[in-house]
Amino acid sequence: ERTIVFKRNTKGSDSILKDVIPKIRSKDIQGAEEIVKASSHNVYSRFTEFSLEHYKTGHDGLSELMTGKMIEEKISLEKRLPILNTLGNNAPFIGLLGTVFGVIKAFHGLGTMGNAGSEVVMRSISTALLATAAGLFVAIPVVMVNNYFSRKVKVILQTLEILSNEFLASHSNSKKRG
């Protein structure tokens, strides 16, 4: 699900950023609006469209408004990522719990069967180690996927920060001239 969300939100992002930033710098607001309207609906076009709407109104709190929009986008992008984080962090512990139960069973078998129970003990320890392996088998790829998506969120937010700074620099230069 997150893969689809990130593909949609980054589709066409290179072209919009490459084309919009020069328009913002040259204060060609209409040109920037045309680029946004023609682009695919992604996080960058939504942010740029929002910023352009408030840029034209000359809103004094443009910085705060854009920060709020970035937080809104961050919440949307990070939706369900805590599930991956929790799963990745807790799967090894669930495996460890299985290992503990297996070792308890092994010692119980050893205690009740004496020396004749070594076969039962070995089977129990083998099962216990399988629980640990299963926990790691789940945790490792989940942590990798979570790190991948977390990095994507970070890059997107840093790019929005660049866009925000471009708007603020352009807006403050307009005030100095006006």
C-alpha positions as CSV (number, residue, x, y, z in Angstrom):
1,E,0.0,0.0,0.0
2,R,2.8,2.4,0.9
3,T,4.6,1.6,-2.4
4,I,1.5,2.8,-4.3
5,V,1.3,5.9,-2.2
6,F,5.0,6.8,-2.8
7,K,4.8,6.1,-6.5
8,R,1.8,8.4,-6.9
9,N,3.4,11.1,-4.8
10,T,6.7,11.1,-6.6
11,K,5.5,10.5,-10.2
12,G,6.6,13.4,-12.4
13,S,8.4,15.1,-9.4
14,D,11.7,15.7,-11.2
15,S,10.0,17.7,-14.0
16,I,7.8,19.8,-11.8
17,L,10.7,20.7,-9.5
18,K,13.0,21.4,-12.5
19,D,10.4,23.7,-14.1
20,V,8.7,25.3,-11.1
21,I,11.7,26.6,-9.2
22,P,13.0,28.8,-12.0
23,K,9.4,30.2,-12.4
24,I,9.3,31.0,-8.6
25,R,12.8,32.6,-8.8
26,S,11.7,34.8,-11.7
27,K,8.4,35.6,-9.9
28,D,6.5,34.1,-12.9
29,I,3.6,33.0,-10.7
30,Q,1.3,32.4,-13.6
31,G,3.9,30.2,-15.3
32,A,4.3,28.2,-12.1
33,E,0.5,27.8,-11.9
34,E,0.4,26.5,-15.5
35,I,3.1,23.9,-14.7
36,V,1.3,22.7,-11.6
37,K,-2.0,22.4,-13.4
38,A,-0.3,20.4,-16.2
39,S,1.6,18.1,-13.9
40,S,0.5,14.9,-12.2
41,H,-1.2,15.3,-8.9
42,N,1.6,14.5,-6.4
43,V,2.9,15.9,-3.1
44,Y,5.0,18.5,-4.9
45,S,2.2,19.8,-7.1
46,R,-0.2,19.9,-4.1
47,F,2.4,21.8,-2.0
48,T,3.2,24.2,-4.9
49,E,-0.4,24.8,-5.6
50,F,-1.1,25.6,-1.9
51,S,1.9,27.9,-1.7
52,L,1.0,29.7,-4.9
53,E,-2.6,30.4,-3.6
54,H,-1.2,31.9,-0.4
55,Y,1.7,33.6,-2.2
56,K,-0.7,35.7,-4.3
57,T,-2.7,36.8,-1.3
58,G,0.5,38.2,0.2
59,H,-0.2,36.4,3.4
60,D,2.2,37.5,6.2
61,G,2.2,34.0,7.7
62,L,3.3,32.3,4.5
63,S,6.1,30.5,6.3
64,E,3.7,29.1,8.9
65,L,1.1,28.1,6.3
66,M,3.7,26.2,4.3
67,T,5.1,24.5,7.5
68,G,1.5,23.4,8.3
69,K,1.1,22.0,4.8
70,M,4.4,20.1,5.1
71,I,3.2,18.6,8.4
72,E,-0.1,17.6,6.7
73,E,1.8,15.9,3.9
74,K,4.1,14.2,6.4
75,I,1.2,12.8,8.3
76,S,-0.3,11.4,5.1
77,L,3.1,9.9,3.9
78,E,3.8,8.3,7.3
79,K,0.4,6.7,7.6
80,R,0.8,3.0,8.5
81,L,4.6,3.2,8.8
82,P,4.4,2.8,12.6
83,I,2.8,-0.7,11.9
84,L,6.0,-1.7,10.1
85,N,8.2,-0.2,12.8
86,T,6.3,-2.0,15.5
87,L,6.4,-5.3,13.6
88,G,10.1,-5.0,12.9
89,N,10.9,-4.2,16.4
90,N,8.8,-6.8,18.1
91,A,9.2,-9.9,15.8
92,P,12.6,-10.8,17.3
93,F,11.0,-10.7,20.8
94,I,8.2,-13.0,19.7
95,G,10.8,-15.4,18.3
96,L,12.8,-15.1,21.5
97,L,9.7,-15.9,23.5
98,G,9.2,-19.1,21.4
99,T,12.9,-19.9,22.1
100,V,12.4,-19.5,25.8
101,F,9.3,-21.8,25.8
102,G,11.3,-24.3,23.7
103,V,14.2,-24.3,26.1
104,I,11.8,-24.7,29.1
105,K,10.2,-27.7,27.3
106,A,13.7,-29.1,26.7
107,F,14.7,-28.8,30.3
108,H,11.4,-30.3,31.4
109,G,12.0,-33.3,29.1
110,L,15.5,-33.7,30.4
111,G,14.3,-33.5,34.0
112,T,11.5,-36.1,33.6
113,M,13.3,-38.5,31.3
114,G,16.8,-38.3,32.6
115,N,19.6,-39.4,30.3
116,A,17.2,-41.3,28.0
117,G,15.5,-38.0,27.1
118,S,18.4,-36.4,25.1
119,E,16.6,-37.0,21.9
120,V,13.5,-35.1,23.2
121,V,15.8,-32.3,24.5
122,M,17.5,-31.9,21.1
123,R,14.1,-31.7,19.3
124,S,12.9,-29.1,21.8
125,I,16.0,-27.0,21.4
126,S,15.8,-27.3,17.6
127,T,12.1,-26.1,17.7
128,A,13.2,-23.3,20.0
129,L,15.8,-22.1,17.6
130,L,13.3,-22.2,14.7
131,A,11.2,-19.7,16.7
132,T,14.2,-17.3,16.8
133,A,14.9,-17.8,13.1
134,A,11.2,-17.1,12.3
135,G,11.3,-13.9,14.3
136,L,14.4,-12.7,12.5
137,F,13.0,-13.9,9.2
138,V,10.1,-11.5,9.7
139,A,12.0,-8.6,11.3
140,I,14.9,-8.2,8.9
141,P,12.9,-7.5,5.7
142,V,10.3,-5.5,7.6
143,V,13.0,-3.2,9.1
144,M,14.5,-2.8,5.7
145,V,11.2,-1.8,4.1
146,N,10.4,0.5,7.0
147,N,13.9,2.2,6.6
148,Y,13.3,2.6,2.9
149,F,10.0,4.3,3.3
150,S,11.2,6.4,6.2
151,R,14.1,7.6,4.0
152,K,11.6,8.4,1.2
153,V,9.5,10.5,3.6
154,K,12.7,12.4,4.7
155,V,13.7,13.1,1.1
156,I,10.2,14.3,0.1
157,L,10.1,16.6,3.2
158,Q,13.5,18.0,2.5
159,T,12.4,18.7,-1.1
160,L,9.3,20.5,0.2
161,E,11.6,22.5,2.5
162,I,13.6,23.6,-0.6
163,L,10.4,24.6,-2.3
164,S,9.3,26.5,0.8
165,N,12.6,28.4,1.0
166,E,12.3,29.3,-2.7
167,F,8.8,30.7,-2.1
168,L,9.9,32.6,1.0
169,A,12.9,34.1,-0.7
170,S,10.9,35.1,-3.7
171,H,8.2,36.5,-1.5
172,S,10.6,38.5,0.7
173,N,12.3,39.9,-2.5
174,S,9.0,41.0,-3.8
175,K,8.3,42.9,-0.5
176,K,11.7,44.7,-0.7
177,R,11.0,45.9,-4.2
178,G,7.4,46.8,-3.6
